[in-house]
Amino acid sequence: MAQATVLTRRQAAARPRVDEPVRSSRVVCYVGERIYFSTLEPEDAPVLERWINDPHIWANLSMRPPCNAPRERAWIEKLGSDPSEHVFGIVVRAEDRLIGSVGLHRIHPANRSAMLGISIGDAGYHNRGYGTEAVKLMLRYGFEELNLNRIGLAVYAHNLRAIRCYQKAGFVPEGCLRDSLYQGGRFHDEYRFAILRAEWDAAQKVDHPVRRAARRTVELGRAPQAAVACGSL
Ligand SMILES: CC(C)(COP(=O)(O)OP(=O)(O)OC[C@H]1O[C@@H](n2cnc3c(N)ncnc32)[C@H](O)[C@@H]1OP(=O)(O)O)[C@@H](O)C(=O)NCCC(=O)NCCS
């Protein structure tokens, strides 16, 4: 079981609390411990355009460049008018800095299901726990605000950082789509993960049986790296 982090009194005091007001020039939609979700606005288009065309970013996403400024602006302007999509900017509270975006897509009211997508475009903010916090915050939003029952996602097999991030947030592997992506001169597998409301509820309670079950070693598909990736569940 993961060791709880013990903070000194000074560290605890310095740590922002979810219920503390966020001072920001941006619109504050949903607040976490170190990040908050904001609306994405047309003035964010240049930075989003730079991120989405970065090969280190798009190699992990289903889109392909080029995505020019008018296309990026059109995407942002459409947000909010489509009820099947809820997309937010991820902002670091301490710096009031936009670092990426996260969204629930293909929201289905009858099935109460959606697909999660996330991209921290500013690589200086990778591997610092912001992705995991944003995914967890989005799960809270999806289950507690949208009353969803199932949140799924797709991730390419080579994206080990994202797989680890999703596992930390409680996602369970469901399957492998072999040779789903052609990139860099060869095919790559794609994994599907999901989390159900009951699993998420249970995971809020420490060491609940459902959480223990979700940690079981699950071997996915045929790729050896899948077994490694999913073995640490
Ligand atoms: C994927 C992404 C959201 C993860 O967010 P992040 O803030 O970088 O990730 P976190 O710091 O929360 O967690 C990353 C975990 O992966 C681990 N990790 C990093 N590189 C790894 C690798 N090559 N192999 C295995 N684990 C790795 C980290 O050590 C960390 O785990 P730990 O906390 O147990 O040490 C972010 O990196 C990102 O947006 N990347 C570009 C776009 C993308 O890939 N989007 C997802 C498409 S499915």
The ligand as an SDF file (V2000), in Angstrom:
LIG
                    3D

 48 50  0  0  0  0  0  0  0  0999 V2000
    0.1310   11.9060  -19.6270 C   0  0  0  0  0  0  0  0  0  0  0  0
    0.0960   13.1120  -18.7090 C   0  0  0  0  0  0  0  0  0  0  0  0
   -1.3280   13.6590  -18.5920 C   0  0  0  0  0  0  0  0  0  0  0  0
    0.5650   12.6780  -17.3090 C   0  0  0  0  0  0  0  0  0  0  0  0
    0.6000   13.8100  -16.4710 O   0  0  0  0  0  0  0  0  0  0  0  0
    1.9120   14.0720  -15.5820 P   0  0  0  0  0  0  0  0  0  0  0  0
    1.6200   15.2250  -14.7070 O   0  0  0  0  0  0  0  0  0  0  0  0
    3.0940   14.1740  -16.4820 O   0  0  0  0  0  0  0  0  0  0  0  0
    1.9850   12.7210  -14.7620 O   0  0  0  0  0  0  0  0  0  0  0  0
    2.1320   12.5010  -13.1760 P   0  0  0  0  0  0  0  0  0  0  0  0
    3.3330   13.2380  -12.6960 O   0  0  0  0  0  0  0  0  0  0  0  0
    0.8400   12.7900  -12.5060 O   0  0  0  0  0  0  0  0  0  0  0  0
    2.3710   10.9190  -13.1220 O   0  0  0  0  0  0  0  0  0  0  0  0
    3.2900   10.3230  -13.9980 C   0  0  0  0  0  0  0  0  0  0  0  0
    3.7150    8.9660  -13.4610 C   0  0  0  0  0  0  0  0  0  0  0  0
    4.3090    8.2370  -14.5390 O   0  0  0  0  0  0  0  0  0  0  0  0
    5.5950    7.8420  -14.1690 C   0  0  0  0  0  0  0  0  0  0  0  0
    6.3910    7.7850  -15.3980 N   0  0  0  0  0  0  0  0  0  0  0  0
    6.9330    8.8050  -16.0870 C   0  0  0  0  0  0  0  0  0  0  0  0
    7.5710    8.3270  -17.1860 N   0  0  0  0  0  0  0  0  0  0  0  0
    7.4090    6.9800  -17.1590 C   0  0  0  0  0  0  0  0  0  0  0  0
    7.8310    5.9240  -18.0200 C   0  0  0  0  0  0  0  0  0  0  0  0
    8.5650    6.1580  -19.1110 N   0  0  0  0  0  0  0  0  0  0  0  0
    7.4890    4.6600  -17.6890 N   0  0  0  0  0  0  0  0  0  0  0  0
    6.7610    4.4020  -16.5740 C   0  0  0  0  0  0  0  0  0  0  0  0
    6.3220    5.3680  -15.7290 N   0  0  0  0  0  0  0  0  0  0  0  0
    6.6460    6.6330  -16.0220 C   0  0  0  0  0  0  0  0  0  0  0  0
    6.0500    8.8750  -13.1710 C   0  0  0  0  0  0  0  0  0  0  0  0
    7.1370    8.4190  -12.3900 O   0  0  0  0  0  0  0  0  0  0  0  0
    4.7730    9.0550  -12.3690 C   0  0  0  0  0  0  0  0  0  0  0  0
    4.5200    7.9660  -11.5320 O   0  0  0  0  0  0  0  0  0  0  0  0
    4.8820    8.0060   -9.9340 P   0  0  0  0  0  0  0  0  0  0  0  0
    4.1460    9.1760   -9.3720 O   0  0  0  0  0  0  0  0  0  0  0  0
    4.3960    6.6980   -9.4300 O   0  0  0  0  0  0  0  0  0  0  0  0
    6.3640    8.1860   -9.8370 O   0  0  0  0  0  0  0  0  0  0  0  0
    1.0520   14.2440  -19.2340 C   0  0  0  0  0  0  0  0  0  0  0  0
    2.3880   13.7940  -19.1470 O   0  0  0  0  0  0  0  0  0  0  0  0
    0.7290   14.6590  -20.6540 C   0  0  0  0  0  0  0  0  0  0  0  0
   -0.2160   15.3940  -20.8610 O   0  0  0  0  0  0  0  0  0  0  0  0
    1.5170   14.1950  -21.6320 N   0  0  0  0  0  0  0  0  0  0  0  0
    1.3850   14.6060  -23.0510 C   0  0  0  0  0  0  0  0  0  0  0  0
    0.0180   14.2680  -23.6800 C   0  0  0  0  0  0  0  0  0  0  0  0
   -0.4770   12.8960  -23.3110 C   0  0  0  0  0  0  0  0  0  0  0  0
    0.2660   11.9210  -23.2980 O   0  0  0  0  0  0  0  0  0  0  0  0
   -1.7850   12.8260  -23.0200 N   0  0  0  0  0  0  0  0  0  0  0  0
   -2.4300   11.5650  -22.6640 C   0  0  0  0  0  0  0  0  0  0  0  0
   -2.9660   10.9160  -23.8960 C   0  0  0  0  0  0  0  0  0  0  0  0
   -3.7380    9.3530  -23.5140 S   0  0  0  0  0  0  0  0  0  0  0  0
  1  2  1  0
  2  3  1  0
  2  4  1  0
  2 36  1  0
  4  5  1  0
  5  6  1  0
  6  7  2  0
  6  8  1  0
  6  9  1  0
  9 10  1  0
 10 11  2  0
 10 12  1  0
 10 13  1  0
 13 14  1  0
 14 15  1  0
 15 16  1  0
 15 30  1  0
 16 17  1  0
 17 18  1  0
 17 28  1  0
 18 19  1  0
 18 27  1  0
 19 20  2  0
 20 21  1  0
 21 22  1  0
 21 27  2  0
 22 23  1  0
 22 24  2  0
 24 25  1  0
 25 26  2  0
 26 27  1  0
 28 29  1  0
 28 30  1  0
 30 31  1  0
 31 32  1  0
 32 33  2  0
 32 34  1  0
 32 35  1  0
 36 37  1  0
 36 38  1  0
 38 39  2  0
 38 40  1  0
 40 41  1  0
 41 42  1  0
 42 43  1  0
 43 44  2  0
 43 45  1  0
 45 46  1  0
 46 47  1  0
 47 48  1  0
M  END
$$$$
